Amino acid sequence: MKRPALAKRYAASARPAHEVVLSHLLERIDGYAASREEYALVIADEVQEQAAHRADLTRYRVSGTGGYRSRKLTRIADTLHFAPSHASRLVQAVDLVTFLYQRLDRPGVDPREVAANERLWSLVASRCYHCWCWDPLARLP
């Protein structure tokens, strides 16, 4: 998410960026699990307000996630689990993919760097279910 755009569009009524991104991510995880008729166990990097995020998940199950894509989450198993990234190879892998995606969004000036990042992305792109960075100020097509 483009954080400055969130603050500019919603001003004082803006929800915290992490909360917004997590709700969008949970929608996508739930949708993917449903498309495969499976359930998902969500393990995230440790953050502040873990109890609040777990309470949000409970609310999303009952009332939906809100927003224009509101979805009642039915395929997230158990609760949100939080682990320090240094202790979880899967959380580290997500961090690396996220870092690489950000590098593609803001490419460097060295063409070798750009080419290397594009080659790395080509190794994971086919495994991505959804890939998008929300800009709250961008116009919809």
C-alpha positions in Angstrom: 0.0 0.0 0.0 1.1 3.5 -0.7 1.0 4.9 2.9 1.2 8.6 2.1 -1.7 8.2 -0.3 -3.8 6.5 2.5 -3.1 9.4 4.8 -3.9 12.0 2.1 -7.1 10.3 1.0 -8.6 9.5 4.4 -6.8 12.0 6.6 -7.8 11.6 10.3 -10.2 8.8 9.6 -7.6 6.5 8.0 -7.2 3.1 9.6 -3.6 2.1 10.3 -1.9 0.9 7.2 -1.0 -2.5 8.7 -4.6 -3.1 9.6 -5.8 -2.3 6.1 -3.2 -4.4 4.4 -3.8 -7.3 6.7 -7.5 -7.2 6.0 -6.9 -7.2 2.3 -4.4 -10.0 2.6 -6.8 -12.1 4.7 -9.5 -11.6 2.0 -7.1 -12.9 -0.7 -5.9 -15.8 1.5 -9.5 -16.8 2.3 -10.5 -16.5 -1.4 -7.6 -18.7 -2.5 -8.3 -21.3 0.1 -12.0 -21.4 -0.9 -11.1 -21.8 -4.6 -9.1 -24.9 -3.6 -11.7 -26.1 -1.1 -9.1 -26.0 1.6 -8.4 -24.1 4.8 -5.5 -21.8 5.5 -3.4 -21.4 8.6 -2.0 -17.8 8.7 1.4 -17.2 10.3 2.6 -13.6 10.2 5.7 -11.7 11.3 5.5 -10.4 14.9 4.0 -6.9 15.2 2.5 -4.6 17.8 -1.2 -5.1 18.6 -1.3 -8.9 17.9 -4.4 -9.3 20.1 -6.2 -6.5 18.2 -5.4 -8.2 14.9 -6.8 -11.5 16.2 -10.0 -9.7 17.4 -10.2 -8.2 13.8 -10.1 -11.7 12.4 -13.0 -12.7 14.7 -15.0 -9.7 13.5 -14.2 -10.5 9.8 -15.6 -14.0 10.3 -18.9 -12.6 11.5 -19.3 -9.3 9.8 -16.9 -9.3 6.8 -13.8 -7.3 6.1 -15.6 -4.1 5.1 -14.7 -2.0 2.1 -15.7 -2.6 -1.5 -14.6 -6.2 -1.5 -16.0 -7.1 1.9 -15.9 -10.8 2.6 -16.8 -13.0 5.5 -13.7 -15.1 6.2 -14.7 -18.8 6.4 -11.4 -20.5 5.3 -8.9 -19.1 7.8 -8.3 -21.9 10.3 -7.8 -21.2 14.0 -6.5 -17.7 14.7 -3.7 -15.5 13.5 -0.3 -16.8 14.6 2.7 -14.5 14.9 6.3 -15.6 14.8 9.6 -13.7 14.7 10.9 -13.8 11.2 14.3 -15.0 12.3 12.7 -18.2 13.6 10.6 -19.0 10.6 11.9 -19.7 7.1 8.5 -19.2 5.6 8.1 -15.7 7.1 11.6 -14.9 5.9 10.6 -16.1 2.4 7.6 -13.8 2.3 9.8 -11.0 3.5 12.2 -11.7 0.5 9.4 -11.9 -2.0 7.9 -8.6 -0.7 11.3 -6.9 -0.8 11.8 -8.1 -4.4 8.3 -6.9 -5.5 9.0 -3.5 -4.0 12.3 -3.4 -6.0 10.3 -4.0 -9.2 7.9 -1.2 -8.3 10.8 1.2 -7.6 13.5 0.0 -9.9 17.1 1.2 -9.5 19.0 3.1 -12.1 21.6 0.5 -12.9 20.2 -1.7 -15.8 22.1 -4.7 -14.4 20.2 -4.3 -11.1 16.9 -4.0 -12.9 17.6 -7.1 -15.0 18.7 -9.1 -12.0 15.5 -8.2 -10.1 13.4 -9.1 -13.1 15.2 -12.5 -13.5 14.6 -13.2 -9.7 10.9 -12.2 -10.0 10.5 -14.6 -13.0 11.4 -17.4 -10.6 8.5 -16.7 -8.3 5.9 -14.9 -10.5 4.1 -18.1 -11.6 3.5 -19.0 -7.9 1.8 -15.7 -7.1 -2.0 -15.9 -6.6 -2.4 -12.2 -6.4 0.1 -9.4 -6.8 -0.8 -5.7 -6.4 0.1 -2.6 -4.4 -2.9 -0.5 -3.6 -2.6 3.3 -4.2 -5.6 4.9 -2.5 -5.2 8.0 -4.8 -5.1 6.0 -8.0 -8.2 6.0 -10.2 -9.8 2.7 -10.9 -9.8 1.6 -14.6 
